[in-house]
Amino acid sequence: MDVYHVTSGAPVGAIARTNEQKAMLLRILVACAGASLLAWCIMPTHLHVILEAAAEAAREIMKRTLASYTRWYNANRKEEHRLFREAIEVYPCHDEGIFFTKLVYVHDNPVRAGMAALGIEYFWSSAREL
């Protein structure tokens, strides 16, 4: 099985602003990805995951996650929004070096965004689980 870093988001605006929204996105992600989910980080405007799956399966997991979350989001806000306007990007992690580089990239995303001093300090990331 291969490993992929998969990401998608919104070019403008937040997709998961509140803790309730982030918690729901995480529940949906875990339900869709199951044991293939190796790492994740939920940012206000985008989502990063690392999945152990074939490339098309990884893309499909992200598509199902985003579609399910969008349905929940719209139902709760009684609105119709297409939240994830950016394409789903799938990057292969074919060797250990690339995997660890991507893992650090995903977990340091909140640090680069100025939301935490260390990746493990950001609650909405699997960095705390390592």
C-alpha positions in Angstrom: 0.0 0.0 0.0 1.2 3.5 -0.7 1.2 6.6 1.5 -0.1 10.0 0.3 -0.4 13.5 1.7 -3.8 14.8 0.7 -5.0 18.4 1.1 -7.9 20.6 0.1 -9.4 23.9 1.3 -11.2 27.1 0.5 -9.4 29.9 -1.3 -11.3 32.5 0.7 -13.0 32.2 4.0 -13.0 29.6 6.8 -14.3 26.1 6.5 -13.9 25.2 10.1 -13.9 28.3 12.3 -15.3 26.9 15.6 -14.3 24.0 17.7 -17.7 22.4 17.0 -17.0 22.6 13.3 -13.5 21.2 13.7 -14.7 18.4 15.9 -17.3 17.4 13.3 -14.8 17.5 10.5 -12.5 15.3 12.5 -15.3 12.8 13.3 -16.2 12.6 9.6 -12.6 12.3 8.6 -12.0 9.4 11.0 -15.3 7.7 9.8 -14.3 8.0 6.2 -10.6 7.2 6.5 -10.6 4.5 9.2 -7.3 2.8 9.7 -5.8 4.4 6.6 -5.5 7.7 8.5 -1.9 8.2 9.6 -1.8 11.9 10.4 -4.1 15.0 10.1 -4.3 18.7 10.8 -7.5 20.8 10.6 -6.8 24.5 9.9 -9.5 27.1 9.7 -9.2 27.3 5.8 -7.9 23.9 4.8 -7.4 20.3 5.8 -4.2 18.1 5.6 -4.2 14.3 5.9 -1.7 11.6 5.4 -3.3 8.3 4.3 -2.1 4.8 3.7 -4.0 4.0 0.6 -3.8 3.8 -3.2 -3.8 7.2 -4.9 -7.4 7.0 -6.1 -8.6 5.6 -2.7 -6.9 8.5 -0.9 -8.6 11.0 -3.2 -12.0 9.3 -2.7 -11.6 9.3 1.1 -11.0 13.1 0.9 -13.9 13.6 -1.5 -16.3 11.7 0.9 -15.0 13.6 3.9 -15.4 17.0 2.3 -18.9 16.2 0.9 -20.1 14.8 4.2 -18.8 17.8 6.1 -20.2 20.3 3.6 -23.7 18.7 4.0 -23.4 18.9 7.8 -22.1 22.5 7.7 -24.9 23.7 5.3 -27.6 21.9 7.3 -26.5 23.5 10.5 -26.2 27.0 9.0 -29.4 26.5 6.8 -27.4 27.8 3.9 -25.9 26.3 0.7 -22.2 26.8 0.3 -19.6 25.0 -1.7 -16.9 25.1 1.0 -14.0 23.4 -0.6 -13.3 25.2 -3.8 -9.7 24.2 -4.2 -8.9 20.9 -6.0 -7.9 17.9 -3.9 -4.2 17.7 -4.1 -2.6 14.2 -3.7 1.2 14.0 -3.1 3.0 10.7 -3.0 5.2 9.8 0.0 7.1 6.9 -1.7 10.0 6.7 0.7 10.6 7.2 4.4 12.4 10.6 3.9 9.5 12.0 2.0 7.0 10.6 4.5 8.7 12.3 7.4 9.1 15.5 5.5 5.4 15.6 4.8 4.6 14.6 8.4 6.6 17.5 9.8 5.0 19.8 7.2 1.4 18.7 8.2 2.1 19.0 11.9 4.0 22.4 11.6 1.2 24.0 9.6 -0.3 25.8 12.6 3.2 27.0 13.6 3.8 28.5 10.1 0.3 30.2 10.4 1.2 31.7 13.7 -1.5 29.7 15.6 1.0 27.8 17.9 4.6 27.9 18.9 4.9 24.2 18.5 2.9 21.7 16.4 2.0 19.7 19.5 0.4 22.7 21.1 -2.2 22.9 18.4 -5.3 20.9 19.5 -6.7 20.1 16.0 -3.7 18.1 14.8 -2.5 14.5 15.3 0.9 15.9 16.4 -0.3 15.6 20.0 -0.8 11.8 19.4 2.8 11.1 18.4 
